[in-house]
Amino acid sequence: MMRCTWRRAVLAALLASAAAVVDAHAQAFTLAGGARLYDGDDGETATMAALRTEFPIGTTALIEFASSIAEVPDDGRGGVRSVFEAQVQIPIRLGDVLTPYVGAGAGIGHVNQGSGDLDEGWQAVLSGGAGVRIAVAEQLGVVIDARVRGLAGDFAGSHTDLTVGLRYSLTRPDRPRFRGAPRAA
């Protein structure tokens, strides 16, 4: 029962953050899915999903707010299940279609109850990431992303997220804020 309530709470938070996109002058949002690879010799992975929202910072950077959730493969394993983070990203424009980027961020992550060395509950998380945004239509694109995260302090409980997502730009391609979509002829 507790597990079902926890999933509903995280799903409600994801939907609330999606609704906030419309009123907050966001540049784009991405719905992504992929794998969360946990550290250690056992090589455990879990399916994960993420909702990410971009906001421009001047003309050279953006801040991305992200929330993600994954099932920890083994109930006896301590691992980060949910993450809410902000990441500052520097896009590197390579024409109108490809936009690679690098980023670093911080947030909070929920560690499930496990038999590992990690404390259960919400803890600070640090992240580093890189990826590429690929424009496929006026306001649609694909994002391929990799992020390494660890609990603040000694970077214990680290994991890597590998995702592919669908990106929707809220601005038209004729506006200078939009980066990545091919221009209409």
Steps between C-alpha positions, in 0.01 A plus 500: 500500500781740587676425172186585298452827693863593434458445124184712494676784683789503254262480202304796639824699535595422138158613376512817711839593358363446147207733573738767632682506165216683329498794743875537558628612155684177442690451176431126457422180682619144451341170594776239517543136587795270534709308748643584842829314550592459867859494622665189628624173361152350459416721200134545597283717276145630519256653257451871565297796374568873518324829433733794426420866447741756348520871581743731317765690698612788282616392155768244586356264762184346631378351823318170489274381779458123497314236692558129450390174653629143480433171668794371701557148362537326837303596814803413712721745311540863606469726197368834378141455384379856426695813410394865481782721372600820326782487247675793331585406142725656237376419147757481218323588176602297196264641239123487508454130572760383757552666836732309735515618861677447832355572842539479875236513767370426845177385656349244732461126461297245692694194611288190553529282805770247434771303668779714351710773659258774391264676740133477404309817410564825314863600448694759300607388152768639266497433125699544183368433154543527126274442206379618163174655383404405144232701321265289288217749427406861573432450870587134553834343573677206656732521800766239576643550849733345759518617862718384787363566848616435851398591850672818616797463727683188392304438175375171648198334345598615153308404191494589130186579301505429127190643331338577167217750498253693290548879526226752425590867463244747630640780285478528123820438300502856364572632850868533594449314833430172325809298415504189292207479258561530126359822358190475280561593137 
